[in-house]
Amino acid sequence: MTVQQKSSFLYFPLKTEYTAIWIVAIIGLILSWAGLWVIKQQLDTNKRLDFEWVAHNRTRALKHGIERNLEAVTTVRDFCLASEGVEQVEFQLFARSLLARYHGIQALMWIPHVPHLAHQPIQKMTKSVSQQSQITVQTAEGDNKGTTP
């Protein structure tokens, strides 16, 4: 075989008797890598699905807890709207039962609506109970400012 004939044919540096073995080995490696890649993709998919399932359950539980506690707050609103006027003692009795049932709510506070003309008598009454009490007035801009007795 001359040099010219060697260059015209596909030249394989190994002996032709081992060519089939090398082809099978290379195909085996390619198939192994492809199999590993498929398994890795399946594991990643399973991890993602597990995470989504857990996240969905946690989100649903959180949403349920918020809605349940919001239901308690709307119950207080309905109580105040249904009553002619709610006094502090009545509110405390109602709030105590809600706080016992709804453990996610830590406190409910009674804050009466005081007409402007009634500020002075209310301030005198609250000052006798607590020296730190103060009536705040909401301005037209939405700011709260404290009034002095």
CORZI-V255688 format. One record per residue. RES is the residue in three letters. SS is DSSP state (hx for helix, st for strand, lp for the rest). Layout:
res:RES ss:SS
res:RES ss:SS
//
This chain:
res:MET ss:lp
res:THR ss:lp
res:VAL ss:hx
res:GLN ss:hx
res:GLN ss:hx
res:LYS ss:hx
res:SER ss:hx
res:SER ss:hx
res:PHE ss:lp
res:LEU ss:lp
res:TYR ss:lp
res:PHE ss:lp
res:PRO ss:lp
res:LEU ss:lp
res:LYS ss:lp
res:THR ss:hx
res:GLU ss:hx
res:TYR ss:hx
res:THR ss:hx
res:ALA ss:hx
res:ILE ss:hx
res:TRP ss:hx
res:ILE ss:hx
res:VAL ss:hx
res:ALA ss:hx
res:ILE ss:hx
res:ILE ss:hx
res:GLY ss:hx
res:LEU ss:hx
res:ILE ss:hx
res:LEU ss:hx
res:SER ss:hx
res:TRP ss:hx
res:ALA ss:hx
res:GLY ss:hx
res:LEU ss:hx
res:TRP ss:hx
res:VAL ss:hx
res:ILE ss:hx
res:LYS ss:hx
res:GLN ss:hx
res:GLN ss:hx
res:LEU ss:hx
res:ASP ss:hx
res:THR ss:hx
res:ASN ss:hx
res:LYS ss:hx
res:ARG ss:hx
res:LEU ss:hx
res:ASP ss:hx
res:PHE ss:hx
res:GLU ss:hx
res:TRP ss:hx
res:VAL ss:hx
res:ALA ss:hx
res:HIS ss:hx
res:ASN ss:hx
res:ARG ss:hx
res:THR ss:hx
res:ARG ss:hx
res:ALA ss:hx
res:LEU ss:hx
res:LYS ss:hx
res:HIS ss:hx
res:GLY ss:hx
res:ILE ss:hx
res:GLU ss:hx
res:ARG ss:hx
res:ASN ss:hx
res:LEU ss:hx
res:GLU ss:hx
res:ALA ss:hx
res:VAL ss:hx
res:THR ss:hx
res:THR ss:hx
res:VAL ss:hx
res:ARG ss:hx
res:ASP ss:hx
res:PHE ss:hx
res:CYS ss:hx
res:LEU ss:hx
res:ALA ss:hx
res:SER ss:lp
res:GLU ss:lp
res:GLY ss:lp
res:VAL ss:lp
res:GLU ss:lp
res:GLN ss:hx
res:VAL ss:hx
res:GLU ss:hx
res:PHE ss:hx
res:GLN ss:hx
res:LEU ss:hx
res:PHE ss:hx
res:ALA ss:hx
res:ARG ss:hx
res:SER ss:hx
res:LEU ss:hx
res:LEU ss:hx
res:ALA ss:hx
res:ARG ss:hx
res:TYR ss:lp
res:HIS ss:lp
res:GLY ss:lp
res:ILE ss:lp
res:GLN ss:lp
res:ALA ss:lp
res:LEU ss:lp
res:MET ss:lp
res:TRP ss:lp
res:ILE ss:lp
res:PRO ss:lp
res:HIS ss:lp
res:VAL ss:lp
res:PRO ss:lp
res:HIS ss:hx
res:LEU ss:hx
res:ALA ss:hx
res:HIS ss:hx
res:GLN ss:hx
res:PRO ss:hx
res:ILE ss:hx
res:GLN ss:hx
res:LYS ss:hx
res:MET ss:hx
res:THR ss:hx
res:LYS ss:hx
res:SER ss:hx
res:VAL ss:hx
res:SER ss:lp
res:GLN ss:lp
res:GLN ss:lp
res:SER ss:lp
res:GLN ss:lp
res:ILE ss:lp
res:THR ss:st
res:VAL ss:st
res:GLN ss:st
res:THR ss:lp
res:ALA ss:lp
res:GLU ss:lp
res:GLY ss:lp
res:ASP ss:lp
res:ASN ss:st
res:LYS ss:st
res:GLY ss:st
res:THR ss:lp
res:THR ss:lp
res:PRO ss:lp
//
